[in-house]
Amino acid sequence: MAELTRRYIVMQMAAEGPFDIADPEAPFVLKPWKDPAALQALIAYREHCYAELAQELDLWIRAIVAGPKVRGGVGSRNELTAPARRKPAIAAKPKVKSKAKRSKSMKKKAKRRP
């Protein structure tokens, strides 16, 4: 993960402090090994970042998916809610106007033209 380690330094905070939502430099750390929601966020990030980083994230994601299932605090709670939030696999089919309606509206448009 050369792209990740060259670009970011991640360290543990000495003490827990408040998260400043107004600070654009404040990091937000996710643990994809322990939290299925964090893994989904990492997958979404991979789909929208530059190619070299996406390749390394893909390797990391594959290792997480293939590895043992490890859950902790927030990850356990997120795992219980994930199935309830999944969208249905089959989307509703778009409605198609019948030929009668289409031809009627075309006739009206033709009459209006000078």
C-alpha positions, 0 to 999 in steps of 0.5 A: 500500500505504497500510495496510502503510506506515502500520502497519509500518517495515521496515529493514535490520539493521546487522549480522546478529544471532541471531533471538530466538524468545522475543521477541514484538516480533521481526520476521520478514521474508519476501521474496515476490518471491524466495521461493515459500514466502514468497508462499504465506505472504503468501497465507495471511496475506491470507486471515486479516487484516482487509479493508483490509489484505487488499485491499492484499495482494491487489494486491501478490500480483497484482503478484508473480505477474504480474511476473518470476520472481526467485529468490535463496538460500532461494527457490531451495531452497524452489522445488525442494521446493514441488511435493513438499509439495503436497497432492493436488487430489482428496480421498478420498471419505467412506465412506457406510454402507449402508442395511442397517447404518443400518436395523439400528442404528435398529431396535436403538435403537427396541427399547431405548426404553421 
